[in-house]
Amino acid sequence: QDVKINVIDTPGHADFGGEVERVLDMADGCLLLVDAAEGPMPQTRTVLSQALALELRPIVVINKIDSNNARIDEVLELVNDLFLDLAVEPEQLEFPVMFSIAREGKAGFSPDTLQPDLRQLLDTILDTVPAPLVDDEAPFQMRITSLDYDAHRGRIAIGRVHRGTVTPGAILAQVSDEGIQARQRVTSLMTFEGLGRRDAEIGRAGELIAITGFGEVKIGQTITDPDHPDAMSKVHIDEPTLKLTFGVSTSPFSGQDGQYSTSRQLGDRLNQELERNLALRVEPTDQPDIFAVSGRGELHLSILIETMRREGYEFQVSRPEVITKIADDGTVMEPIEELTVDTPEEFVGTVTELTGGRKARMLDMINDGRGLVRLVYAIPTRGLIGLRSALLTATKGNSNMSARLIEFEPWMGPIVSSRSGVLVASETGQALANGLANAQERGITFVGPGVEVYEGMIVGQNPRPDDLVVNVCRAKKLTNIRSSTSDISVRLTPPTEFSLEQCLDFLQDDELLEVTPKSYRLRKRLLNQDARAKEKKRAKFA
């Protein structure tokens, strides 16, 4: 029909709300994709409220209607309730509803009469979403909403043209709140087609384009006609709720696994992340080789850690801490999130016990009549650290959870940790079967035979509250006396291995997580046993 439709896909998880917030103003409408079994999730409410506030025209698509657990009528009713709660204008309560099996490319207005393709969905987009209100004759203006990089073209600035037109070779101004930052020439212009980009001769108002030639441009800045340097309003990004520190590795094994391990390389990489990750905050500390990094949640920070690890960086991170606020009356306020857990009926007690120990209070419990229960809680953000892996373990992988920030409430007091003490290596060397066997008589171990360890590294968990120093490098003494039991092999329990999320949850204030491209290592902040004893004694009498 000679109509171009640009589709912008964004993450659904609440930790990546910043990705959604910065691209919403590029759209004229939105497809609200809802799972026919799960129904609207907490982040669905957040994203939909933002879209409706910008007066985007919604189209509801209920997907996965072929699922065995699909409850189409109930989910549609929940969607209607959601719109009743969030609609800003009465007109927003009227929206088309479609049903789909996206995996097979089918969609239609009725679950029983799906079309074999997406033609009806595309026609609905054309009928519902208005064409952009544009002015090709006005001076050029575009807000940068994303950045990319090409080895030949350099930095690529991506955004939607709000007014005017642009061609390759044009001189444009890079504008922020402080005024014109630079004047640059557009060296190339591209538009989007399918999953890629193609060179174009002109970019018109309403189009999504990518331009090069602006080496220092940042997300949120405006590119304009130099004679009309009008900066567009900044995109509002919610504040982070969780923070931890990134520091240069002080491990004896530092530099052995990683390609980048200096403070300059670490700082440059974190600052580079700020250019495209708007919800992230990086601040210096009183120590030049340690950086305070804040994000929207545990998953947000975990993905950054894992990405840097795969890129060859070597560093150490601290235990995550919640970011609090101080009210006008001096009360300490902490972020509270709405947690939704879907789990089979037999695990309701298990989930309740897990969340109860993390200061959660139940808001709602819905049984779908098919053996699945939805539990809704209000829980402090700090209570979510490590909860996902704990839930999956406790429910044998049969639960699903999501959360969204709802408010700040007075500090609820400390969350009692169920973690016991740890087994700490007493010397540097290679873990041996004899030393590990002795350690396993005192607790569970995290390393196996042949693994290199160092003094102060956490090699296991002690069932008792106190930390215990063990020598896992101890070899079996050799004598010239034969024994009837000398040839009996040592039987070891396989070591317990942690994921990144489990490592972050396991950490205490006096511990760090060493991250390298090859491994995660838990360790004490102070590696020397005597130094730890002095610090403990000093803290006791402080």
C-alpha positions in Angstrom: 0.0 0.0 0.0 3.1 2.2 -0.4 3.2 2.8 3.4 6.3 2.4 5.5 5.9 1.1 9.1 8.8 1.3 11.5 8.6 -1.2 14.3 10.6 -0.4 17.5 11.2 -3.4 19.8 12.1 -2.7 23.5 12.9 -5.0 26.5 10.0 -6.0 28.6 11.8 -6.4 31.9 11.4 -3.5 34.4 15.1 -3.2 34.9 15.4 -2.0 31.4 12.7 0.7 31.6 15.3 3.3 30.6 15.4 1.6 27.1 11.7 2.1 26.8 11.5 5.6 28.1 14.1 7.0 25.7 12.4 5.7 22.5 8.7 6.3 23.3 8.6 9.7 21.7 9.8 8.1 18.4 6.5 6.2 18.1 3.0 7.2 17.0 1.3 4.1 18.4 2.0 1.0 20.4 1.2 -2.7 20.2 0.5 -4.0 23.8 1.6 -7.6 23.5 0.1 -9.8 26.3 0.8 -13.4 27.0 -2.5 -15.4 26.9 -1.4 -17.4 29.9 0.4 -14.9 32.1 -1.7 -11.9 31.4 -0.5 -8.3 32.1 2.7 -8.3 34.1 3.9 -5.5 36.5 6.2 -4.0 33.8 3.2 -4.0 31.4 1.5 -1.4 33.7 4.6 0.8 33.8 5.2 0.8 30.0 1.5 1.2 29.2 1.1 4.2 31.6 4.0 5.9 29.9 2.7 5.3 26.4 -0.8 6.5 27.3 0.7 9.7 28.9 2.3 10.4 25.5 -1.1 9.8 23.9 0.1 6.9 21.8 -2.7 5.0 20.1 -2.7 1.4 21.5 -3.5 -1.9 19.8 -3.9 -4.9 22.1 -2.4 -8.2 20.8 -3.1 -11.3 23.0 -0.3 -13.7 21.9 0.4 -17.5 22.5 -3.3 -18.4 22.4 -2.3 -21.9 21.4 -0.7 -22.4 24.8 -2.1 -25.2 27.0 -2.5 -22.7 29.9 -4.1 -20.0 27.8 -7.0 -18.2 29.5 -8.0 -15.8 26.8 -11.2 -14.4 28.2 -9.7 -13.8 31.7 -6.6 -12.1 30.3 -8.8 -9.8 28.1 -10.8 -8.8 31.2 -7.5 -8.1 33.0 -6.3 -5.9 30.1 -9.6 -4.0 30.2 -9.2 -3.4 33.9 -5.6 -2.2 33.3 -6.8 0.4 30.8 -9.6 1.6 33.2 -6.9 2.3 35.8 -4.4 4.0 33.5 -6.4 5.8 30.7 -5.8 9.5 30.6 -8.5 10.3 28.1 -11.9 8.5 27.6 -10.9 7.8 24.0 -8.1 5.6 25.2 -10.6 3.1 26.5 -11.5 2.2 22.9 -8.9 0.1 21.3 -8.8 -2.8 18.8 -8.0 -6.3 20.2 -6.3 -9.0 18.1 -5.2 -12.5 18.8 -2.1 -14.2 17.5 0.3 -17.1 17.4 3.5 -15.1 16.7 5.6 -18.2 16.3 3.5 -19.3 13.3 3.0 -15.7 12.0 -0.8 -15.9 12.5 -3.1 -13.1 13.7 -6.8 -12.2 13.6 -9.7 -10.5 15.3 -11.0 -13.8 16.8 -9.1 -16.7 18.4 -11.1 -19.1 16.2 -10.5 -17.4 12.9 -6.8 -16.5 12.7 -5.5 -15.5 9.3 -2.4 -17.4 8.0 -0.4 -14.1 7.9 -0.2 -10.7 9.6 -2.1 -8.8 7.0 -5.0 -8.0 9.3 -2.6 -6.8 12.0 -0.8 -4.5 9.5 -4.2 -3.2 8.2 -5.2 -2.5 11.8 -2.0 -0.5 12.4 -2.8 1.6 9.3 -6.4 2.2 10.4 -5.6 2.9 14.1 -2.2 4.7 14.3 -2.3 8.2 12.8 0.3 9.3 10.4 2.9 11.6 12.0 2.1 15.3 12.0 5.1 16.6 10.2 6.4 19.8 8.5 9.0 19.2 5.8 9.4 22.9 5.2 10.4 23.7 8.9 14.0 23.9 10.0 15.5 20.5 10.7 15.3 19.1 14.2 16.0 15.6 15.6 16.6 14.2 19.1 19.2 11.4 19.4 17.6 8.4 21.1 20.3 5.7 20.3 23.9 5.4 19.3 25.7 2.8 17.2 29.3 2.4 15.9 30.7 1.3 12.6 34.4 0.6 12.0 34.3 2.6 8.7 31.6 5.3 9.3 32.4 6.0 13.0 29.7 6.9 15.5 26.1 6.6 14.2 23.4 8.8 15.7 19.9 7.4 15.5 16.6 9.3 16.0 13.4 10.4 14.6 13.1 13.6 12.4 10.6 15.8 14.2 10.6 18.5 11.5 12.3 19.5 8.3 14.5 17.3 6.0 18.2 16.4 5.9 20.5 15.3 3.1 24.1 14.0 3.1 26.6 16.9 3.3 24.3 19.2 5.2 25.8 21.3 8.0 23.9 20.8 11.3 24.3 21.9 14.9 24.7 19.7 17.9 22.6 21.3 20.6 22.1 20.8 24.4 20.6 22.9 27.2 23.8 24.9 27.3 23.4 25.9 23.6 25.3 24.9 20.4 28.0 22.4 21.3 29.4 21.9 17.7 28.6 22.3 14.0 29.3 19.2 11.9 28.7 18.0 8.4 26.5 14.9 7.8 28.9 12.5 6.2 26.3 9.8 5.5 22.5 9.3 5.9 20.7 6.0 6.4 17.1 4.9 6.8 15.8 1.6 8.2 14.6 -1.3 6.1 13.8 -4.7 7.5 16.4 -5.6 10.1 19.1 -3.4 8.5 19.9 0.0 7.3 20.4 1.4 3.8 21.9 4.6 2.4 19.4 7.3 1.6 19.4 10.6 -0.3 17.0 12.4 2.0 15.5 12.0 5.5 12.1 13.5 5.9 10.1 14.5 9.0 8.5 11.5 10.7 11.2 9.1 9.5 13.6 7.2 11.7 17.1 7.9 10.4 20.8 7.2 11.2 23.4 9.9 10.5 27.2 10.0 10.8 29.6 12.9 11.2 28.9 13.7 14.9 31.8 12.2 16.8 30.9 13.5 20.3 27.1 13.4 20.2 25.2 11.9 23.2 21.8 10.4 23.7 19.2 13.0 24.5 21.0 15.8 22.6 19.3 17.5 19.7 20.6 17.9 16.1 19.2 21.0 14.5 19.5 23.6 11.7 22.3 25.8 12.9 20.2 28.9 12.3 17.4 27.6 14.5 19.2 25.8 17.4 16.2 24.8 19.4 16.9 22.0 21.9 14.2 19.5 22.5 13.1 18.6 26.1 15.1 16.0 27.9 13.8 12.5 28.1 12.8 11.6 31.8 14.6 8.5 33.0 13.7 7.0 36.4 16.3 7.1 39.1 18.4 4.0 39.9 17.5 1.9 42.9 20.6 -0.3 43.5 24.3 0.4 43.6 27.6 -1.5 44.0 31.3 -0.7 43.4 33.5 -1.8 40.5 37.2 -1.9 41.4 40.5 -2.9 40.0 41.2 -6.5 41.0 43.6 -6.8 44.0 43.8 -10.5 43.8 47.2 -12.3 43.6 46.0 -13.7 40.2 45.2 -10.3 38.8 46.0 -9.9 35.1 46.3 -13.6 34.4 42.9 -14.1 32.8 41.8 -10.7 31.6 42.9 -8.5 28.8 41.8 -5.2 30.5 42.6 -4.8 34.2 43.8 -1.3 34.9 41.8 1.5 36.5 42.0 3.6 33.3 40.6 0.8 31.2 37.9 0.1 33.7 36.9 3.7 34.0 36.9 4.2 30.2 34.6 1.2 29.7 32.1 2.3 32.4 32.0 5.9 30.9 31.5 4.4 27.5 28.5 2.4 28.8 26.9 5.7 30.0 26.6 6.9 26.4 24.0 4.3 25.6 22.7 3.1 29.0 20.8 6.1 30.3 19.5 4.4 33.4 23.1 3.8 34.6 25.1 6.1 36.9 28.8 6.0 37.4 30.5 8.1 40.2 34.1 8.3 41.4 34.8 7.4 45.0 37.5 8.5 47.4 39.7 5.8 46.0 40.9 6.4 42.4 40.7 2.7 41.4 37.1 2.2 42.6 33.9 3.4 40.9 30.3 3.5 42.4 27.9 2.1 39.8 24.1 2.5 40.2 21.4 0.8 38.1 17.7 0.0 38.0 18.0 -3.5 39.6 20.0 -6.6 40.0 19.5 -7.8 36.5 20.5 -4.4 35.0 23.8 -4.5 36.9 24.3 -8.3 36.3 24.1 -7.9 32.6 26.7 -5.1 32.7 29.1 -7.3 34.7 28.6 -10.3 32.4 29.0 -8.2 29.3 32.3 -6.7 30.5 33.5 -10.1 31.6 33.0 -11.5 28.1 34.8 -8.5 26.6 37.9 -9.5 28.5 37.7 -7.2 31.5 38.9 -8.3 34.9 37.7 -6.5 38.1 36.0 -7.0 41.5 32.6 -5.9 42.6 31.1 -5.4 46.1 27.8 -6.5 47.6 24.8 -4.7 46.0 23.2 -2.0 48.2 19.8 -0.3 48.0 19.8 3.5 47.2 17.8 5.2 50.0 16.3 8.7 50.2 16.0 11.1 53.2 12.5 12.5 53.7 11.9 16.1 54.8 11.4 14.9 58.4 14.7 13.0 58.4 13.1 9.6 57.8 15.2 7.1 55.8 13.1 6.0 52.8 13.8 2.8 50.7 12.4 1.7 47.3 9.5 -0.7 47.4 8.6 -2.9 44.4 5.5 -4.8 43.4 6.5 -8.4 43.0 4.4 -10.9 41.0 5.1 -14.6 41.3 3.3 -17.3 39.2 3.8 -20.7 40.8 1.9 -24.1 41.0 -0.4 -24.5 44.0 1.9 -26.9 45.8 4.7 -24.3 46.1 2.6 -21.4 47.5 3.8 -22.2 51.1 7.4 -22.3 49.9 7.1 -19.0 48.1 5.4 -17.3 51.0 8.2 -18.5 53.4 10.9 -17.2 51.0 9.3 -13.8 50.5 8.3 -13.4 54.2 11.9 -13.6 55.3 12.6 -10.7 52.9 10.1 -8.2 54.5 7.4 -8.8 51.8 3.7 -8.3 52.5 1.1 -10.0 50.4 -1.2 -7.8 48.4 -3.2 -10.3 46.4 -3.5 -14.0 45.6 -5.3 -15.3 42.5 -5.9 -18.9 41.7 -6.7 -19.6 38.0 -8.5 -22.8 38.8 -6.0 -24.8 36.8 -3.4 -25.4 39.5 -1.5 -22.1 38.9 -1.5 -19.3 41.5 -0.4 -15.7 41.1 1.0 -14.1 44.3 1.4 -10.3 44.4 3.6 -8.7 47.1 5.0 -5.4 48.1 8.7 -6.0 48.9 11.8 -3.8 49.5 14.2 -3.7 46.5 17.0 -5.2 48.7 14.7 -8.2 49.3 14.8 -9.0 45.6 18.6 -9.6 45.5 19.1 -13.3 44.8 15.3 -14.0 45.1 15.0 -15.2 41.5 17.5 -18.0 41.8 16.2 -19.0 45.3 12.6 -19.2 43.9 13.7 -21.4 40.9 15.6 -23.7 43.3 12.8 -23.9 45.8 10.1 -24.5 43.2 12.2 -26.8 41.0 12.1 -24.3 38.2 8.3 -24.0 38.1 8.0 -20.4 39.1 8.1 -17.1 37.2 8.6 -13.7 38.8 8.7 -10.0 37.8 8.7 -6.7 39.7 8.3 -3.0 39.2 9.1 0.0 41.4 6.0 1.5 43.0 7.0 3.8 45.8 9.4 4.7 48.6 8.5 3.8 52.2 10.3 4.2 55.6 13.2 1.8 56.1 11.8 -1.6 57.2 14.8 -2.7 59.2 17.5 -5.2 58.5 16.6 -8.4 56.6 18.0 -11.3 58.6 20.4 -13.2 56.5 20.3 -17.0 56.7 23.8 -17.3 55.4 26.3 -19.0 57.7 30.1 -18.6 57.8 32.5 -19.5 55.0 35.6 -21.6 54.5 38.6 -19.4 53.7 41.8 -20.6 52.0 44.8 -20.2 54.3 47.5 -20.2 51.5 48.0 -19.8 47.8 48.4 -22.9 45.6 46.6 -25.6 43.9 43.6 -27.3 45.6 44.3 -31.0 46.3 42.1 -33.9 47.0 43.4 -34.4 50.5 43.0 -30.8 51.5 39.5 -30.7 50.0 38.5 -33.9 51.8 39.4 -32.3 55.1 37.5 -29.1 54.2 34.4 -31.2 53.3 34.4 -32.6 56.8 33.7 -29.0 57.9 31.3 -27.8 55.2 30.6 -27.7 51.5 33.3 -26.6 49.0 33.1 -24.3 46.0 36.3 -25.5 44.2 37.4 -28.9 42.9 40.8 -30.6 42.8 43.4 -28.8 40.5 41.8 -25.3 40.9 44.3 -22.5 41.8 43.3 -20.7 45.0 44.9 -17.9 47.0 45.0 -16.8 50.6 41.7 -15.1 51.6 39.7 -16.7 48.8 36.4 -18.2 49.8 36.5 -21.9 49.0 33.4 -23.2 50.8 30.6 -22.6 53.3 30.8 -23.4 57.0 27.5 -24.6 58.5 28.3 -22.7 61.7 28.1 -18.9 61.9 31.8 -18.2 62.1 34.3 -18.2 59.2 36.8 -21.0 59.3 40.3 -20.9 57.7 41.2 -24.2 55.9 44.2 -25.4 53.9 42.8 -26.9 50.7 46.3 -27.1 49.3 47.4 -29.6 51.9 48.9 -32.8 50.3 48.9 -36.2 51.8 52.1 -37.0 53.7 54.2 -39.6 52.1 56.0 -42.2 54.3 58.0 -45.4 53.7 55.5 -47.4 55.7 53.0 -49.4 53.8 49.3 -49.3 54.9 46.4 -51.5 54.0 44.3 -48.4 53.4 46.9 -46.2 51.6 45.6 -47.1 48.1 42.0 -46.2 48.9 41.1 -43.2 46.8 39.7 -40.0 48.4 36.0 -39.6 47.7 35.0 -36.0 47.2 31.5 -34.4 46.9 31.3 -32.3 43.6 31.9 -28.6 44.3 28.9 -26.3 44.5 28.9 -23.8 41.6 27.2 -20.4 41.7 25.7 -18.2 39.0 26.5 -14.5 38.9 23.2 -13.7 40.6 23.8 -16.3 43.3 27.3 -14.9 43.9 26.0 -11.3 44.4 23.4 -12.6 46.8 26.0 -14.6 48.7 28.3 -11.7 49.4 28.6 -10.0 52.8 29.9 -6.5 53.5 33.5 -7.8 54.2 33.6 -9.8 50.9 34.1 -9.1 47.2 33.4 -11.0 43.9 36.4 -11.2 41.6 35.2 -11.3 38.0 37.5 -12.6 35.2 36.7 -13.9 31.6 37.2 -17.4 32.9 35.7 -17.5 36.4 34.0 -15.9 39.3 35.9 -16.0 42.6 34.5 -15.1 46.0 37.0 -13.6 48.4 37.5 -11.6 51.5 38.2 -7.8 51.3 41.3 -8.4 53.5 43.1 -11.4 52.2 45.5 -11.8 55.1 44.2 -13.8 58.1 46.0 -11.6 60.7 44.6 -8.4 59.0 41.1 -9.7 59.2 41.5 -10.6 62.9 42.8 -7.1 63.7 39.9 -5.5 61.7 37.3 -7.6 63.5 38.8 -6.7 66.9 38.9 -3.0 66.0 35.3 -3.1 64.9 34.3 -4.8 68.1 35.7 -2.0 70.3 34.8 0.9 67.9 
